[in-house]
Amino acid sequence: MKRFLAWTGLVLLLVVLGLAGVVFAAFHGLSSIEDGQELDGVEVVKDGIVACYLVDLGTREVALVDACNDASAKAVRQALSRRGLGPDAVKAILLTHGDMDHVRGALAFPGAQVMALAADVPLAEGREVRMLRWLLSPRDTGVRVARALSDGEVVDLSGVAFRVYAVPGHTRGSVAYLARGVLFMGDSAEATGEGALAPAKRLTSDDPAQNRDSLAKLAARLAPAAADVRFIAPAHSGVLAKGLAPLADLSRAPR
């Protein structure tokens, strides 16, 4: 029994160390998230190592791009409170993908319509597992996606248009949104400390090659309307205020 417990402890230790290594590799070298940063009708909300975004809609209404990691959505609720708003002001939550650090906070806004690209709906709702499949089983997240989105769709929320761009690679249903001059990238890209845009981390992505292809295609699709993009907003790093140029540069970079 002692030998069994020792081996079990060793295996658990190796799993913990492995996860710690993945986290370090995923976030090392990224620019810092600036909590409360204003982007012309969009506010950055920092929740630990992830950001979600409040997007102004109509009078006393907002949408969320991603819902952050905390099930109580403390950081988001504090940002709303500073505006004199409560949780019922959140009318919609647009998920960039179904990983839990982007989904979990949706539970704090039961009145919000949750949206995600169709391919990631099972992941967001907990009907499938993406990572550590040998260790984890599907588990209901409690989140329900009310509207499954498709590539090229335009979502109108109180007169604010959210353009939907499928960018598979990090997950099958990863998506970028363009609204109010901000290109919301989720985990499909990240801002480095040097101010450049980098692709999704290989260790945490389903298909890194597909991710790079998706980013190149996105740059090409947005090129005719490059002036519409003023900011690029990833989920685990700071915002780039250089227009579409960082994405265009990344699409031309050698692989």
N, C-alpha and C positions, 0 to 999 in steps of 0.2 A: 504493500500500500504506500509506504513512504517513497519507494522508487517511482511509483505511478504519479504521486503528487508532485514529485520533483520534476518529472518529465512534463507534466501538465503546466507547471509553473514556468518552465523554460520555454515551452511553446507560446504561452501567453505573453511572456516577456519579449520574445522575438516578434510577435504580432504587433505589440505596442511600439517597439523600436522601429519596425517597418513603417507603421502608420506615421510615426513622428518624422521619419525620413521623407516620406511622401509629402507631408505638410511643409517641411522646410524647403524641399525642392520646388514645391508649387508656388511658394510666395516669396522666396528669396530674390532680391534684386528688383522688386517692383516699386513703383512710386507709391507714396502714401495716400491713403484716402483722406480727404479733407471734409470732416463732418460739418454739415451746414452750408457748404459751398453753394452759391446761387448761380444758376445758368440760364437766366432769362426765362422764368416760368418753370424752372426745374430746380429742386433742392436735393443735394446729396445727403443721405442718411447713413451713417456708419454704424454697423453692428458687429463689433469685433473685427474679424478679417474680411468681412463682406460688406458691400454697399448695396442699398436699394435706393430708389429715386421717387420722390414726390413730384408729380406733374400737375400743374394747375389746370383745372378745367373751368367750369362755370363758377358762379358766385358761391363761395364756401364749399367747393367740390374739388376733389383731387383724384388722380389715379396713381397707382403704384406700379413701377416697373420692378418686378421681383418683390418679395415680401420679407427678405432677410431671414436670419437663422433662428431667432428667439421666438418661441411659440407665443409668448405674451406680447411680442412686438413692442417692447419697452422703448427702444430708441425711436421707432416710428411714432408711437403715441406721444412721446415727449416733443417731437418735431411738430406734430399736429397741435398739441397743447399750446406751444409758443405762438401759434397762429389763432388761438382761440377756437380750435376745432376739436371734435371728438372722433372716435372710430367710425361713426356713421357717415363722415365726410368722404370716406374712401369708397368711390363708386365702382372701381374696377381694379383688378390686379392682373397685369400682363407679365407672364412668366417667360424668362428668356430660355429656360430649360427646366427639367423636372428634379434636379438634385435638391436634397432637403434643405441645404443652407440657403436656398433661394425661395423655398416653398413654405417652410414651417410657419412663418409669421402670418400667413394667410388665415390661419385659424382665429386670429384676433379680430378679423373683420368679416363676420358672417354675412353682412349685408352687401359685400362687394362681389361683383361678377368676376370669377377667375377665368382667365384665358391662357391657352398654351397652344403651341403647334401640335397638331393631331398626334404625331409620332411620339411625343413625350407625355401624353396624357396618362398612360398606364404608370409611368415612372413617378409623375407628380402625385398620383393618387395612391401609390404604394402597391400596385398590382404586379410590379416587376422590380428586380434588383439589378443595378448596373455594375457595381463594383463589389469585390469580395463575395462573389456568388457562391463560392465553396463554403463560406462561413455564415452568410446571412440568408434569411428567407424573406419573401415579400411580406410586408406589414402595412396594413391600412394606415395612411397618414391622416385620415380625417378630412383631407382637402378634396373638394369636388370641383372639377373643371366644368364650368357651365357652357363655355364656348370653345370649341376646337377650331383653331385657325389654320389657314392654308397659305402657302407662299404666294406673295403678290397681293394679298388682301389688304384693304384699307379699313381700319376700324375707326369710326367716328364716335368720339365721346364728348358730348356737349360742344360740338364744333371744333374740337381738336382732333386732327387726323394722325393716326398711328399707322405708318406703312410697315408691312410685315415682310421680312426677308428671311427665308430659310437658309441656315448656315450649318448644315449637318457636319459632324466630325467630333466635336467635344462629346455631344450625345447625338442620337439619331434625330431628335427633334429640336436641336438648338436653333434659336431664332434671334435676329437682330430687329430692333424697332427704330424707326426714325420719326421723331415728333419734336416740335418746337426747336428745330435746329440741332437736336441732340441725337446721335447715333448710339443707341444702347446695345452693348455687345455681350452682356452676360459674361460667361467664361470662355467665349470663343476667341477672345483676344485680350491682351493686357498691356498696360503702359509700363514701360521700364523706367528705372531711375534716371536714365539718360534722355527721357522724353520721346522715345520711339515706341512704335506699336509692335508687339510680339504675338505670335500665334498662341493658341491654347497649350498648356503644359502637356507634354507627351504622357507623363505618368498617370494623369487623371483623365485622359481623353480616350474615347472609344476607337477613333480612327484619325491619328494625327495627319496623315496624308490627305484625307478627305477634308479635314479642317482647313489646311492650307489652300486646297483647291476652292473651298467655299469662300474663303476670304478674298482670293483673287477674283472670283466671279462677282462677289459683292462689290469690290472696287470698280469693276467694269460696269456693273449695272448702275452704280451711283455716279459715275463720271459725268454723264450728260447734265446732271443736276447737282454738281459738286458744291455750288453756292448754297444749297439747302442744308449742308452739313457744316456746322460751326464748332461742334464739340464731339469728341468720341468718349463714351462713358463705359468703361469696363466695370465688372463687378468686384474684382479683388485688387484694384489698384486705383490710382488717382485718375482724374479726367485730363484728357489732352485737348487743349484749346488751339488747335492748328488746322481746323477744317478737315477736309477729307485727305489731306496730304499724307499723314502717317499711314493710313490704310493703303493708299496708292503706292507709297514707298515699300511697304511690306509685300505687296503683290508683285513687285519687280525684283525683290531681293532673291538671291540664290538660295536654293533649298538644300 
